[in-house]
Amino acid sequence: MKPNPPLESLILSLRQQKVILDSDLAGLYGVPTKRLNEQVKRNADRFPKDFMFQLTLEERLDLKSQMAISCADAELPNRSQIATGSQRHRDPRFLPYAFTEHGALMAANVLNSPQAVKMSVYVVRAFIKQREILLAQADVLKRLAQMDAKLLQHDDVLRLIWSELQPLLSPPPSPPKRQIGFHPS
């Protein structure tokens, strides 16, 4: 059994929401993706649109290209070298589902297996950690904006001081030299 990747790496941003794909969620819960989706369909009333949604073809292709780019350096075996008798890959005719934090927790409830219940706690904690990171970033951005505003105010004050000091820093004009002797005017 291969180890699961860190939960944070499985959480994606789609449609301005943090979600986890059905195949990743099924892997965490220790069930086939097909079984997870069957249970979700049987309990459709527990999964409103804000808990789960199906990706569009464009979203799927975009995710696929992102994953291909991120996995380009990894040494993955050639698909033709893998025994494909037990089809673990999604049928390309079906688009994946994306589960929000609440949808992931509800999926654990409908699966009702000990591993699903145990892993649901970790999934929820991963979503909470993502939220905390976003809030921390927002706080940092807010503080940077405040510092920028203060620096601009200081900039204006420094310009004023400089303009006031300029006359004092330049030497006074020398008085005209008096000429000795008689000068008819």
Summary of the structure (lengths in Angstrom):
residues: 185
radius of gyration: 32.8
end to end distance: 111.4
largest distance: 120.9
contacts: 397
relative contact order: 0.13
helix: 59%
strand: 8%
